[in-house]
Amino acid sequence: MVTAVKITPTLASPASKPQSLDTAMPYETRTALHLKGLVPSAVENFAAQDARAYEQLKNKGSDLEKYIFLSWLRNTNLNLFYRLVLSHLKEIAPIIYTPTVGQACQEFSHIYPFLAPPSAVDGLYIPLSEVDSIDEIIENYRASIPAGCVPETTVITDGSRILGLGDLGMNGMGIPVGKLQLYVAAAGLDPTRCLPIVLDFGTDNAKYLEDPLYLGIRQKRPADEE
């Protein structure tokens, strides 16, 4: 089950991290930020960056590899990611959402470490086992990201019914992430004001409970009353 909600919390979004111009950074900026010698000497325009990113995307051997590449790009260079998406929307939309996101969700626990750098916070994970610590979870989230942008839209899932694939548990996080990317690309939402959330209530899917690499809590879903 997935829900989109308009919210007005006092949180900053993971996408609010400052974006580097990377190889498009002018020499004077590199000097001011003490980056001289830490990046290649060429100063490129955005078109060259876009062309390189698209070349890498086309060179991936499968749609899942393209999904992983695009996720890493989004978590390291948000501006470049959305330039690429908007320039090739018909080609990329089926990768960041259906049908490829279904496979990504099924394998989410196996590909998670490769979707973003270790320091990147790409959404909020709220397990049922930590519901009494919700205030601490939110404070940890706030402390992990720069202040500045307050999320206006969140997509929330409990992973119970994912794209006809059934109960994927915590692996369903790919759906809120994917939906918000489409909302940004197609509806013009500010990506720095979007927040994906998964409510990890466990799973009744024996495949994931028995998977040694599954990253969600290892228990069956609670009764409706709980």
Buried (B, 14 or more C-beta within 10 A) or exposed (E): EBEEEEBEBEBBBBBBBEBBBBBBBEEEEBEEEEEEEEBEEEBBEEEEBBBEBBEBBEEBEEBBBBBBBBBBBBBBBBBBBBBBBEBBEEBBBEBBBBEBBBBBBBBBBBBBEEBBEEEBBBBBBBBBEEEEEEEEBBEEBEEEBEEEBBBBBBBBBBBBBBBEBBBBBBBBBBBBBBBBBBBBBEEEBBBBBBBBBBBBBBBBBEEBBEBEEBBBBBBBBEEEEE
